[in-house]
């Protein structure tokens, strides 16, 4: 009897845990109710890189769910994804590359541009040079805006990681959050594309771009505030607003450097402006 009793005592007991997605209790490696991983790993660079092969081959049902939740509750969506609620969501790197790629395809393929004088054209005129090259650069910057964001978002994630290092998020987790946010703001230019296409080459495209810039300012402020500040305070909101304004100025400065470089590369590859 003693040996039998001891053998029974060695059988490990199941530990009841709550699923990070549906919050139902269960045991084992996967939730019995929604199939989510019961022990989600933290988001790391290898975790993000593993999703790259699927970007071009899989459009999941989670795309529209992620779009809705990132509009309504961006911070909570990011935190829950990091906490293990991943089955219902589109993978963040796929999200930003899919929407950013679609945005770039539409605006480049249909040669979308406004009518007002751009910054590079103004620079060329002020230096006494032909404004034609500046016009081409302005159009290139406008059309390839989403690609520029894709190039810059790892740098933006580095800034937020350094500034909010006390939150103890990995750099990869900042990449995740910024991928979600950039993908979301890219979506609204895609939605507006039919209107922009009809107004192409007019001053209305410039006006839409102004409102789009204000939308980016508002959304990013709201998203960072909702994500990084669990306790909602006026101080947290204004810190988020200041961060976004600094990031916008930084991106504008970085774009001034990147656009001429990428424009020259484009000319060398294609042989035309």
N, C-alpha and C positions, 0 to 999 in steps of 0.2 A: 504493500500500500504506500509505503514511504517513497519508493522509487517512482511509482506512478504519479504521486502528488508532486514530486519535484519536477518530473518531466512536463507536467501541465503548467507549472509556474514559469518554465522557461519560454513558453509561447508569448511573444510580445503582444501587448494590447494595442488595438487600433486607436489612434488619437484623432478625435473629431476636430476638424478645422472648418473654417468658413471660406467659401470660394471667393476670390477677389473680384469676380465678375458679377455673379448672381446672388452672392452672400448666403447660399444654402450650405448647410453643414454636410460634411462628407469626409471620407478617408481615401487613401490611395494617392496616386500621382496626378489623377485628372478628376475633375468634377463629374459626378454621375448625372448632373442635371443639364449642364451646358458644355461639357468637355473642355473647359478651360484648365490650364495648368494650375494645380493646387499649390505649387511651390515655385512661383515665377522667379527667374533670375533677373538681376539688375541689368539695365541696358548698357552694353559695352560696345566698343568699336567692332569686335568680331560679330556681335549680334546684329548690328546694322549692316555690315558688309555681306552677311549671309542672305539678306533679302534682295541684293542686286540682281541675281539671275531671274527673279520672278517679275521684275519691273515691266518687262516688255512682253510677257506672256500671260499675264493673269490680271483680269479686272474683277475684283471680288465684290460681293454684295456689300461689304463693309464700307465701300467708298462713300455712298450717300449718307450712311449713318454717321461716319466721321465728319462729313461736311456739316451736317445739321448740328452735331454736338460741339464742334469747334466754333460754330457761330454763336450758339447759346451759352455754352459753358466751357470756354477754351482752357482755362486753368485746371478745372476739375477733370476735364477729359485727359489732359496730359498727365496729371497725377494718377488717375485711375489706370491709364495705360502703363505707366511705370510700375504701378502696384500689382499688375497682373491681368487687368481687364483688356485682353488683346484679341480674342477671337472675333469680337464684333467689329473691330476697327481695321481700316486699311493701314498697311504698314507705312510709317512716316516717310521713309526714304522713297518708297514707291509713290506715295501721295504727292510729294513735292516734285519729283521728276516727271510724273505723268501729267499733272496740271501745268507745271512750268513748261514742259515740252509742247503741250497742246497750245498754250499761250504763245510760245515762240513760233510755232508752225503757222498759226493763223495770222499773226501780225507781220511776220517776214514774208510769207507766201503771197499775201494780198497787199504788200507794200503800204502798210498803214502809216500815216503821218499827218501832222497838223499843218497850219499855214503860217504861223507866226515865226519870227526870226529866232533861231535857237542860239544856244550859248556859243557853240563852235563857229557858227556863221558870224556872230557878233565879234568874236575874238579875231577872226580872219580880217574882218573889215577894219577893226581898230588898229591892226598891225599893217594895214595897207596892202594886204594880200587879196587874192581872188576869193570871194566868198563861196564859190562853187564847192570846193573841198569841204568847207565848213558845213554847208547844207547837207552833203552826203554823210558827214559824221553825225549830224543831228538826227537824220533819218535812221542811221544805223543804231544810234543809242536808243531811239524810241522803239524801233522794231525788236531789238535784242534785249530789251529791258529785263525780261524774265530770265534770260540766260545770264545776264550780269548778276541778278539776284542769286542764282544758283551758284555762281562762282564765289559770291561774297558771303553766303550764309554760314559757311564754316568759320569765317572770321568774326561774324556777328556772334555766333555761339561761343567763340573764345572770349569775347568781351563780356558776355553775360556770365560765363563761367567764372571769370576773374572777379567781376564786380559782386557776384552773389555766391562766392565760394563758401561762405558761412552756412549756406543752405545744404551743403554737403552732397550736391548732385555731381555725378560724373560729368566729364566733358561730353561724352556720348549722349547723356541725357539732355544736355543743353542743345546738342545737335538735333535730337529727336523733337524737342519742343519747337525749335526754330523751323524745322522742316514742316511741321504741322502748320505753324502760323503763316509761313511764306506761301505754302500751297493754298491755304485758305484765301489769302488776299489776291493771289493770282486768279482764283476762280471768278472773281467779280468782273475782271476785265474780259474774261471768256464769255460770261453771261451778257455783257454789254456789247460784245463784238458785232452782232447784227446792226445795232444802231451806229456804232463807230464806223463800220464798213460803208453804210449809207452816207455818212457825213465825212468820209475820208477826204483829206486835203483841205478841209475848211477849218475856220477858227473854232468850230464847235468841238473838234477833236482836242484842241488845246484846253478848252474849258472843261471837258470831261476828264482830262488828265489832272487838272487842278483839283477837282472834286475827288478823283481817285486817290490823289496824294493825301488829301484830308482824311479820307476813309482809312488809308494805311496808318496815319498818325493816330486816329481814334482806336482802330482795332488793335494795333500793337500795344497801345497803352492799356487798354482793357485786358488784353490777353496776358501780358506780363504781370499786371496787378492781380488778376484773378489766379494766376499760377503761383507767384512768388510770395504772396501775402495772404496767409490763411485768415489772419485777423485784419479786417478791412478798416483802414484808417486814412485820414486825409494825407498824412505824411507819406504813407505807402503809395497812394495814388500819384502824388506830385513827384516822388522819386521815380516811379514808373514813367511818368510823362517826360521828366528830364532825361531819363535814359533813352527813350525813344527819339527825342529831339536830337540828342547827341549822336545816336546811331544814324539818323537820317542825314545829318551833316557829314558824318564820317563816310557814309555810302556815296553821297554826292561828290565828296572830295576824291574818294577812291575811283569813282566812275570817270572823273575828269582825267585820271591817269590811265585807266584801263581802256576806255573807248578808243583813243588814238592808237594804242598798241594793237588792240584787236582789229581795228579798222585796217591798219597796215598789213596785218597778217592775212585778213580777208582778201585784200587786193593782190597780195603775192600768190595766194592760192587760186583765186578765181580769175585774176587778170583784169578785173573791172571794179568800179566803185558801186 
